[in-house]
Amino acid sequence: QVQLVESGGGSVQAGGSLTLSCTASASIFNGNTMAWYRQAPGKQRELVARIFAVGHTIYEDSVRGRFTISKDDNQKTVSLQMDYLQPEDAGTYYCNKHTARAYDFWGQGTQVSVSS
């Protein structure tokens, strides 16, 4: 069964923090580079951070130093610790394998709102 369930979103003030969590099915998680994406209203979905199967991480310039991606191989979960949130970080956050395309299975996402 294919599964991606994101949670942990909410509304915070600028400078605040949130921790997002994603539970993936084995078919998506095992052996793959996992990633967090976000989509702001009216914009395309964009990559935020990724974590390789061996644990190496890469961040987009806009979040480097503020966001931390991690995973639990046993639980097949991927987390995103977001600190010093800014209004431009708002949107719907999704997790998936890094190679996922628009036509692949996606979860429902979790909404993040940041007020200035």
C-alpha positions in Angstrom: 0.0 0.0 0.0 1.4 3.4 -1.0 1.3 5.9 1.8 2.5 9.4 2.5 1.1 11.2 5.5 2.3 14.6 6.5 1.5 16.3 9.7 2.7 19.0 12.1 1.8 22.2 10.2 0.2 25.2 11.9 0.2 28.9 12.2 3.1 30.7 13.8 4.5 34.2 14.0 7.7 35.1 12.2 10.7 33.8 14.1 8.7 30.8 15.4 9.3 27.1 14.9 7.4 24.1 13.7 8.3 20.4 13.2 6.8 18.6 10.3 6.6 14.8 10.2 6.0 12.4 7.3 5.2 8.7 7.4 5.9 6.9 4.2 5.3 3.4 3.0 8.2 1.1 2.5 7.8 1.2 -1.3 8.5 4.9 -1.2 10.9 5.2 1.7 13.3 2.2 1.4 16.6 3.0 -0.3 15.4 6.4 -1.7 16.5 9.9 -1.1 13.6 11.5 0.7 12.7 15.2 0.4 10.4 17.9 1.6 8.7 20.2 -0.8 6.5 23.2 -0.4 3.9 24.9 -2.5 2.9 28.5 -1.9 -0.5 29.7 -3.3 -0.3 30.3 -7.0 3.2 29.0 -7.2 4.8 25.7 -8.3 5.9 23.1 -5.8 9.5 23.6 -4.9 12.2 21.4 -3.3 13.1 22.5 0.2 15.5 19.8 1.6 16.5 16.2 0.9 18.1 13.5 2.8 20.0 10.6 1.2 19.6 7.0 2.2 23.0 7.2 3.9 21.9 10.3 5.8 23.6 13.1 3.9 21.5 16.2 3.7 21.1 19.1 1.1 19.1 22.3 1.6 17.9 24.9 -0.7 19.6 28.3 -0.2 16.4 29.9 1.2 16.2 27.5 4.2 19.8 26.5 4.8 20.7 27.2 8.4 17.1 27.4 9.5 15.6 24.0 8.6 16.8 20.6 9.5 15.7 17.4 7.8 16.1 14.0 9.4 14.7 10.5 9.1 14.1 7.4 11.1 14.7 4.3 8.9 12.9 2.0 11.3 9.8 4.1 11.5 10.0 5.2 7.9 9.5 8.7 8.9 11.0 12.0 7.6 11.0 15.1 9.7 11.6 18.7 9.0 12.5 21.0 11.9 11.8 24.6 10.8 13.2 27.4 12.9 13.2 31.2 12.4 10.2 30.9 10.1 9.5 33.8 7.8 6.3 34.7 5.9 7.8 33.5 2.7 8.1 30.0 4.2 4.3 29.7 4.2 2.6 27.1 2.0 1.6 23.5 1.9 4.5 21.1 2.7 4.8 17.7 1.2 7.3 14.9 1.5 8.1 12.3 -1.1 11.1 10.6 -2.6 13.4 13.0 -4.4 12.7 11.5 -7.8 8.9 11.9 -7.5 7.1 13.5 -10.4 3.8 15.3 -10.5 2.0 12.2 -11.7 3.4 10.1 -8.9 1.5 9.5 -5.6 1.5 12.5 -3.3 0.1 12.9 0.2 -2.3 15.6 1.3 0.4 17.8 2.6 0.4 19.9 5.8 -0.3 23.6 5.9 2.1 26.2 7.3 1.2 29.8 7.9 3.6 32.4 9.1 2.4 35.9 10.2 4.6 38.9 10.2 
